[in-house]
């Protein structure tokens, strides 16, 4: 299921006892990405000068392979 509070409430109210809830991968990954972004933004705000410059543009990892 998609982790919405409405779905959880419906399960609590209407599902038989012992029903196992399995969250779908898409929503698990989306929530983890939100947490990682929040940590990255907090760290960026905490830094200054050269440290901030290193983090600037780091939303996506880049490959530095030379060809």
N, C-alpha and C positions, 0 to 999 in steps of 0.2 A: 504494500500500500504506500501511499505517498506522504506519510508523516503529518498530514494536516490535523489540526486539533479537532476539527469536526468529525473526521473519520475515527480518531481515537475515542471521542465521546460516544459515537454510535456503537463502537465495539464494546465499550464499558456498559452501555445501556442494554444492548440487544444480543450480543454474542453469548453463546454458552460459556460457562466457566472453563478455564483451561485452554481457551483458544490461543494459539501462538500467532503473534503478529510478526510479519516479515516485511521490513522496509525495502523498497526497491532501490537498486543501485544508483539510478540517476539522482534521486533525492539525497542519498547518502553522500555522494560525491559533490553535489551542489552545496550541501551544508558544510562539508569540509573545506571546499574552496572559499566559501564566505569567511570561515574562521581564519584560514591562512591569509587572506587579504586583509582582514582586520589586524592581525598580528603584524603584517608587513607595514601597514599604514601607521600603526602605533610606534613601531621601531623607527620608521622614517621621521616621525615627529620628534622622537627623542634624540636623534642624532643632530650633529651640526657640522658645518664646513665640509671637509674632505670626505668624512664618513657619509654624509648626506649625498654627496656627488656620486659616490660609488653605488649607492642604492637607487639613484634616480634612473628611471626606465627599467627597473628590475621586475616589473610585473610578470614578464615572460622570460624564461631562461633562454639564452642565446648560445648557439654553438660557435666556438672560436676555432674550428678546424681550418687549417690552411690547405688549399689544394694546389 
